[in-house]
Amino acid sequence: MIRLFHDIARRFRRRQLLIWTTSLAYNALSAVPALILLLLALAGFFDLKSVWKDHHGPDVDRHVTPERSRPKARRASRCSSPAG
């Protein structure tokens, strides 16, 4: 059994698998912010206001002070009012 573990460790070192896995994890982690921005852009492109209003907005409002949420409400009402 110990020989098996030594053999596996030797193969990992020889093929530099730890370097490859670290590199892969770093690349995946650095791609997450870009993916989040892409999803937000797609939500804006497909006009998914109900997603914000029904799902994400209440969660954010619980963590935001009233002074910070007032400008958001003003912007939303200004955007939704008909142009005159």
C-alpha positions in Angstrom: 0.0 0.0 0.0 2.8 2.4 0.9 4.5 1.5 -2.4 1.3 2.5 -4.3 1.3 6.0 -2.6 5.0 6.5 -3.4 4.4 5.5 -7.0 1.5 7.9 -7.3 3.5 10.7 -5.7 6.4 10.0 -8.0 4.1 10.2 -11.1 2.6 13.5 -9.9 6.1 15.0 -9.6 7.3 13.6 -12.9 4.3 14.9 -14.8 4.1 18.1 -12.8 0.5 17.6 -12.1 0.4 20.0 -9.1 1.7 22.8 -11.3 -1.0 22.1 -13.9 -3.8 21.9 -11.4 -2.7 25.1 -9.7 -2.6 26.8 -13.1 -6.1 25.5 -14.0 -7.6 26.6 -10.7 -6.1 30.1 -11.1 -7.4 30.4 -14.6 -10.9 29.3 -13.5 -10.9 31.7 -10.6 -9.8 34.6 -12.7 -12.6 33.9 -15.2 -15.4 34.2 -12.6 -15.6 38.0 -12.5 -15.8 38.1 -16.3 -18.6 35.5 -16.2 -20.5 37.5 -13.7 -20.2 40.6 -15.8 -21.4 38.7 -18.9 -24.4 37.4 -17.0 -25.3 40.9 -15.8 -25.0 42.3 -19.3 -27.2 39.5 -20.7 -29.8 40.3 -18.0 -29.8 43.9 -19.1 -29.9 42.9 -22.8 -32.9 40.6 -22.3 -34.7 43.2 -20.1 -35.0 41.0 -17.0 -36.2 43.7 -14.6 -38.4 41.2 -12.8 -35.3 39.2 -11.8 -34.0 42.1 -9.9 -37.3 43.2 -8.5 -38.5 39.7 -7.4 -35.2 37.9 -6.5 -32.1 40.1 -6.0 -33.5 43.5 -5.1 -35.0 42.4 -1.7 -31.8 40.7 -0.7 -29.7 43.8 -1.5 -32.2 46.2 0.1 -31.9 44.3 3.4 -28.1 45.0 3.4 -28.3 48.6 2.2 -29.0 51.6 4.3 -32.1 53.7 3.5 -29.8 56.6 2.4 -28.3 54.4 -0.2 -31.5 52.9 -1.5 -33.3 56.3 -2.1 -31.2 57.3 -5.1 -31.8 53.8 -6.6 -35.6 54.3 -6.2 -35.4 57.8 -7.8 -33.5 56.5 -10.8 -35.9 53.6 -11.2 -38.9 55.9 -11.2 -37.3 58.4 -13.5 -36.5 55.6 -16.0 -40.0 54.1 -15.9 -41.9 57.4 -16.2 -43.2 58.2 -19.7 -41.2 60.9 -21.5 -43.1 64.1 -21.8 
